[in-house]
Amino acid sequence: MSQNSPPLSPYLIDARRRIADLFHDQCRHGAQTAALSDTDAAACGQFIGEKALRLQQRGLHGTAAALRVLSRESASPEQSRLLERLVRYVFDRQKIEVKATGRIDSKEPEIDSQNVIKQSELLHALSRVPTAISQVGELRDDLVQRLQGGIIQQKGWSYFLDRPTDSPDLLPTAYAILALSSAHEDVSRPTSYLLNQLKQASGTRKPVEVNADISIRVACLYSLAFREGGDAPESTDEATLCALFDPMWNSLERLLRDENIEQNVEYWRDDRTFYVRVPWQLYLLALAARLRYYRRSRHSRRRLDCDRSFRKSSRAAFATLTPAKWSRPERTRSHSTYLA
């Protein structure tokens, strides 16, 4: 957040605390953790909330989200113990899943180890986890080495580390930049590549590549604006970022009015289809708060500022910060980045 921006609303701070409470309850008492025979491990799935407590679905997307959210909370013995259990799951996932009930596909852990988006989410989450927790440092180093070894032409990444393409894909490149910068690694060259791709896309009506739709470009700009380290400040100055943000805002502002929308991005490996949901509305609002705070319209203010009716409902406050469907607030998809 820029120096001229006011502090985060106390209602949003309270909403983030409620989100953390949901994750805490999910990881301790949900079916995802109960299915693991290893009582020293804990896991999370793609959904959190009352109904999600009964779902056994679990994996890296949800567990990385849990690590990211819970590591932001004030430390306590109980909190540290839960973080240790989550870290153990991602560190020894393949061995733990062999003995679990409601087993996942036996190939999933190995494929996930090559998935740039999932590995990046995990590294980004671990950047907040105290190094005093066992295996965190080793896991971070392995993820950094894995991601750095999969870069294409020193520009960016494809969706899978072991399936390099002729040119990088924008979305996994954005995730990797955010993750590696959180580990204080040099991402100046992929940052320059991503910035150039966004400039080209901004200057033409057609996207640079088939998958470079505007929601992916919002995610890319979010990565550039919120990455850590600042290793190439001359190429990502605020004026440049604002020039890229303004046309995105003009195109998408009207979609902030009444409903929560995500972009479902599909990608493939052999005969399997994978997908990631991009919460571009949250990214757009975060970008507005950082780059154009005092020029936000009434639509963004209505979405960011909790009115009295929202303040009375933890679920409504939760929904303002996450890509929840209003019809299913009790089973909300989890994401590792929530207006961080």
C-alpha positions as CSV (number, residue, x, y, z in Angstrom):
1,M,0.0,0.0,0.0
2,S,1.4,3.4,-0.9
3,Q,2.4,5.9,1.7
4,N,-0.7,8.1,0.9
5,S,-3.2,5.3,1.4
6,P,-5.1,5.1,4.7
7,P,-4.7,2.1,6.9
8,L,-6.8,-1.0,6.3
9,S,-10.3,-0.7,7.6
10,P,-10.9,-2.3,11.0
11,Y,-13.8,-4.2,9.5
12,L,-11.5,-5.8,6.9
13,I,-9.0,-6.6,9.7
14,D,-11.8,-8.3,11.5
15,A,-12.8,-10.2,8.4
16,R,-9.3,-11.4,7.9
17,R,-9.3,-12.7,11.4
18,R,-12.5,-14.5,10.8
19,I,-11.0,-16.1,7.6
20,A,-8.0,-17.3,9.7
21,D,-10.4,-18.8,12.2
22,L,-12.1,-20.7,9.4
23,F,-8.8,-22.1,8.2
24,H,-7.8,-23.0,11.7
25,D,-11.0,-24.9,12.3
26,Q,-10.8,-26.6,8.9
27,C,-7.2,-27.8,9.3
28,R,-7.7,-29.1,12.8
29,H,-11.1,-30.7,12.5
30,G,-11.9,-31.1,8.8
31,A,-12.2,-34.5,7.0
32,Q,-9.0,-33.6,5.0
33,T,-6.9,-33.9,8.1
34,A,-8.9,-36.7,9.7
35,A,-8.3,-38.9,6.7
36,L,-4.5,-38.8,7.4
37,S,-3.2,-41.7,9.5
38,D,-0.2,-39.5,10.4
39,T,-1.4,-37.5,13.4
40,D,1.6,-35.2,13.0
41,A,0.3,-33.9,9.7
42,A,-2.6,-31.7,8.7
43,A,-4.0,-30.7,5.3
44,C,-6.6,-28.4,3.7
45,G,-8.6,-28.5,0.5
46,Q,-10.0,-26.1,-2.0
47,F,-13.0,-25.2,0.1
48,I,-13.4,-24.0,3.7
49,G,-16.5,-23.6,5.8
50,E,-19.1,-25.6,7.5
51,K,-20.0,-28.0,4.6
52,A,-16.3,-28.3,3.5
53,L,-15.5,-29.8,6.9
54,R,-16.9,-33.1,5.6
55,L,-15.0,-33.1,2.3
56,Q,-11.9,-35.2,2.0
57,Q,-10.5,-33.4,-1.0
58,R,-7.1,-32.0,-0.1
59,G,-3.9,-30.9,-1.9
60,L,-1.3,-28.2,-2.4
61,H,-3.7,-25.4,-3.5
62,G,-5.6,-25.5,-0.2
63,T,-2.7,-26.4,2.1
64,A,-0.6,-23.5,0.7
65,A,-3.5,-21.2,1.3
66,A,-3.8,-22.4,4.9
67,L,-0.1,-21.9,5.5
68,R,-0.2,-18.4,4.0
69,V,-3.2,-17.2,6.0
70,L,-2.3,-18.9,9.3
71,S,1.3,-17.7,9.3
72,R,0.1,-14.1,9.3
73,E,-1.7,-14.6,12.7
74,S,0.0,-13.9,16.0
75,A,2.1,-16.7,17.2
76,S,0.9,-19.1,19.8
77,P,1.9,-22.7,20.8
78,E,-1.3,-24.0,19.2
79,Q,-0.7,-22.0,16.0
80,S,2.9,-23.1,15.7
81,R,1.9,-26.7,16.2
82,L,-0.7,-26.5,13.4
83,L,1.9,-24.8,11.0
84,E,4.3,-27.7,11.8
85,R,1.6,-30.2,10.9
86,L,0.8,-28.4,7.6
87,V,4.5,-28.2,6.7
88,R,5.0,-31.9,7.4
89,Y,2.1,-32.8,5.0
90,V,3.6,-30.9,2.1
91,F,7.2,-32.1,2.9
92,D,6.3,-35.8,3.1
93,R,3.0,-35.8,1.1
94,Q,3.6,-38.8,-1.0
95,K,4.5,-41.1,1.9
96,I,1.6,-39.7,4.0
97,E,-1.0,-40.1,1.3
98,V,-0.1,-43.8,0.8
99,K,-1.5,-44.6,4.2
100,A,-4.4,-42.1,4.1
101,T,-8.1,-43.0,3.7
102,G,-9.9,-41.5,0.7
103,R,-6.6,-41.7,-1.2
104,I,-5.7,-39.2,-4.0
105,D,-4.4,-40.4,-7.3
106,S,-1.0,-42.0,-6.7
107,K,0.4,-39.9,-9.6
108,E,-0.8,-36.6,-8.2
109,P,2.1,-35.7,-5.8
110,E,4.7,-36.3,-8.5
111,I,2.7,-34.2,-11.1
112,D,2.2,-31.5,-8.5
113,S,5.9,-31.3,-7.9
114,Q,6.3,-30.2,-11.5
115,N,3.3,-27.8,-11.5
116,V,4.7,-24.3,-11.5
117,I,1.6,-22.6,-10.1
118,K,1.3,-25.1,-7.2
119,Q,5.0,-25.0,-6.4
120,S,4.9,-21.2,-6.6
121,E,1.9,-20.9,-4.3
122,L,3.7,-23.2,-1.8
123,L,6.9,-21.2,-1.9
124,H,5.0,-17.9,-1.5
125,A,3.2,-19.3,1.5
126,L,6.3,-20.6,3.2
127,S,7.9,-17.1,2.9
128,R,5.7,-16.2,6.0
129,V,6.3,-19.3,8.0
130,P,9.0,-19.0,10.7
131,T,12.2,-20.9,9.9
132,A,12.2,-22.3,13.4
133,I,9.6,-24.7,12.2
134,S,11.2,-28.0,11.2
135,Q,11.8,-28.6,7.5
136,V,10.7,-25.1,6.4
137,G,14.2,-24.0,5.3
138,E,14.9,-27.2,3.5
139,L,11.6,-27.1,1.7
140,R,12.1,-23.4,0.7
141,D,15.5,-24.2,-0.8
142,D,14.2,-27.1,-2.7
143,L,11.3,-25.1,-4.2
144,V,13.6,-22.2,-5.2
145,Q,16.0,-24.6,-6.9
146,R,13.2,-26.4,-8.6
147,L,11.6,-23.2,-10.0
148,Q,14.9,-21.6,-11.0
149,G,15.8,-24.8,-12.9
150,G,12.6,-24.7,-14.9
151,I,12.9,-21.1,-16.3
152,I,12.7,-20.9,-20.1
153,Q,15.3,-18.7,-21.8
154,Q,15.7,-16.7,-18.6
155,K,12.3,-15.2,-19.4
156,G,9.5,-17.1,-17.7
157,W,7.8,-20.4,-17.1
158,S,5.4,-22.9,-18.7
159,Y,2.7,-24.6,-16.6
160,F,5.0,-27.6,-15.9
161,L,8.7,-27.6,-15.0
162,D,9.4,-30.8,-16.9
163,R,7.3,-29.7,-20.0
164,P,9.1,-26.6,-21.3
165,T,7.4,-24.7,-24.1
166,D,8.9,-22.6,-26.9
167,S,7.9,-19.4,-25.0
168,P,6.8,-18.8,-21.4
169,D,3.1,-18.7,-20.4
170,L,2.1,-15.5,-18.6
171,L,0.1,-16.9,-15.7
172,P,2.7,-19.4,-14.3
173,T,5.3,-16.7,-14.9
174,A,3.4,-14.3,-12.7
175,Y,3.0,-16.9,-9.9
176,A,6.7,-17.8,-10.1
177,I,7.8,-14.1,-9.9
178,L,5.7,-13.5,-6.8
179,A,7.0,-16.6,-5.2
180,L,10.7,-16.2,-5.9
181,S,10.7,-12.6,-5.0
182,S,9.1,-13.5,-1.6
183,A,12.2,-15.8,-1.1
184,H,14.4,-12.7,-2.0
185,E,15.6,-14.3,-5.3
186,D,16.5,-12.2,-8.3
187,V,13.6,-12.1,-10.7
188,S,14.6,-9.0,-12.8
189,R,14.7,-10.8,-16.1
190,P,11.3,-12.5,-15.9
191,T,10.0,-9.3,-14.5
192,S,11.2,-7.4,-17.6
193,Y,9.7,-10.1,-19.8
194,L,6.3,-10.0,-18.1
195,L,6.3,-6.2,-18.2
196,N,7.0,-6.2,-21.9
197,Q,4.2,-8.7,-22.6
198,L,1.8,-6.6,-20.7
199,K,2.8,-3.4,-22.6
200,Q,2.3,-5.2,-25.9
201,A,-1.1,-6.6,-24.8
202,S,-2.1,-3.1,-23.7
203,G,-1.3,-1.6,-27.0
204,T,-3.4,-3.9,-29.2
205,R,-7.0,-5.1,-29.1
206,K,-5.8,-8.7,-29.5
207,P,-4.0,-10.5,-26.7
208,V,-0.3,-11.4,-27.2
209,E,-1.2,-15.1,-26.9
210,V,-4.4,-17.1,-26.8
211,N,-4.5,-17.4,-23.0
212,A,-3.5,-13.8,-22.3
213,D,-7.0,-12.6,-21.6
214,I,-7.6,-9.6,-19.5
215,S,-8.1,-11.5,-16.2
216,I,-4.7,-13.1,-16.6
217,R,-3.2,-9.7,-17.3
218,V,-4.7,-8.4,-14.1
219,A,-3.0,-11.3,-12.2
220,C,0.3,-10.5,-14.0
221,L,0.1,-6.8,-13.0
222,Y,-0.7,-7.8,-9.4
223,S,2.5,-9.9,-9.4
224,L,4.6,-7.0,-10.6
225,A,3.0,-4.5,-8.2
226,F,3.2,-6.7,-5.1
227,R,6.4,-8.7,-5.7
228,E,9.0,-8.2,-3.0
229,G,12.6,-7.2,-3.4
230,G,12.4,-4.4,-5.9
231,D,15.3,-5.7,-7.9
232,A,14.4,-3.7,-11.1
233,P,12.7,-0.5,-9.9
234,E,13.5,1.4,-13.1
235,S,11.3,-1.1,-15.1
236,T,8.4,-1.2,-12.7
237,D,8.0,2.4,-11.6
238,E,4.6,3.5,-10.4
239,A,3.8,5.5,-13.5
240,T,4.4,2.4,-15.7
241,L,2.2,0.3,-13.6
242,C,-0.5,2.9,-13.5
243,A,-0.4,3.2,-17.3
244,L,-1.0,-0.6,-17.5
245,F,-3.7,-0.6,-14.8
246,D,-5.9,2.2,-16.1
247,P,-7.2,0.4,-19.3
248,M,-7.8,-2.8,-17.3
249,W,-9.8,-0.8,-14.7
250,N,-11.8,0.9,-17.4
251,S,-12.7,-2.4,-18.9
252,L,-13.5,-4.3,-15.7
253,E,-14.8,-1.7,-13.3
254,R,-18.5,-2.3,-14.2
255,L,-18.1,-6.0,-13.2
256,L,-17.3,-5.0,-9.6
257,R,-20.8,-3.9,-8.9
258,D,-23.0,-6.7,-7.6
259,E,-21.4,-10.2,-7.8
260,N,-18.2,-12.1,-7.1
261,I,-16.6,-13.5,-10.3
262,E,-13.5,-15.7,-10.9
263,Q,-11.8,-16.6,-14.1
264,N,-11.4,-20.4,-14.6
265,V,-8.1,-21.0,-16.5
266,E,-7.6,-24.5,-17.8
267,Y,-4.3,-26.1,-18.9
268,W,-3.3,-29.6,-19.8
269,R,-0.8,-32.4,-19.3
270,D,-1.2,-35.4,-21.5
271,D,-4.8,-36.5,-21.2
272,R,-5.4,-34.6,-17.9
273,T,-7.1,-31.2,-17.5
274,F,-6.0,-28.9,-14.8
275,Y,-7.4,-25.6,-13.8
276,V,-6.8,-22.6,-11.5
277,R,-9.3,-20.0,-10.5
278,V,-8.0,-16.5,-10.8
279,P,-9.7,-14.1,-8.3
280,W,-9.1,-11.1,-10.6
281,Q,-11.6,-8.9,-8.7
282,L,-9.6,-9.1,-5.6
283,Y,-6.4,-8.4,-7.5
284,L,-8.0,-5.5,-9.3
285,L,-9.2,-4.0,-6.0
286,A,-5.8,-4.5,-4.4
287,L,-4.2,-2.8,-7.4
288,A,-6.6,0.1,-7.2
289,A,-5.7,0.5,-3.5
290,R,-2.0,0.6,-4.3
291,L,-1.9,2.5,-7.6
292,R,-5.1,4.7,-7.8
293,Y,-6.5,4.8,-4.3
294,Y,-8.0,8.3,-4.5
295,R,-9.5,7.7,-8.0
296,R,-11.5,4.6,-7.1
297,S,-15.1,4.7,-8.2
298,R,-18.1,4.2,-6.0
299,H,-18.2,0.6,-7.2
300,S,-14.9,-0.3,-5.7
301,R,-15.6,1.6,-2.5
302,R,-18.8,-0.3,-2.1
303,R,-16.9,-3.6,-2.5
304,L,-14.1,-2.7,-0.2
305,D,-15.9,-0.7,2.5
306,C,-18.1,-2.9,4.7
307,D,-21.5,-1.2,5.4
308,R,-23.6,-1.8,8.4
309,S,-25.4,-4.8,7.1
310,F,-22.1,-6.5,6.2
311,R,-20.6,-5.7,9.6
312,K,-23.2,-7.8,11.3
313,S,-22.4,-10.9,9.3
314,S,-19.1,-12.8,9.4
315,R,-20.0,-14.6,6.3
316,A,-20.7,-11.4,4.4
317,A,-17.5,-9.9,5.6
318,F,-15.7,-13.1,4.5
319,A,-17.4,-12.9,1.1
320,T,-16.1,-9.4,0.5
321,L,-12.5,-10.7,0.7
322,T,-12.8,-14.0,-1.1
323,P,-14.2,-15.2,-4.4
324,A,-17.2,-16.8,-2.7
325,K,-20.5,-17.4,-4.4
326,W,-23.2,-15.6,-2.5
327,S,-25.4,-18.7,-2.8
328,R,-22.9,-20.9,-1.1
329,P,-21.0,-18.7,1.5
330,E,-20.6,-21.7,3.9
331,R,-18.5,-23.6,1.4
332,T,-16.0,-21.1,0.0
333,R,-13.0,-21.7,-2.2
334,S,-9.7,-21.0,-0.5
335,H,-6.9,-18.9,-2.1
336,S,-3.4,-18.2,-0.9
337,T,-3.6,-14.5,-1.7
338,Y,-6.3,-12.4,-0.1
339,L,-5.6,-8.7,-0.3
340,A,-2.2,-9.4,1.1
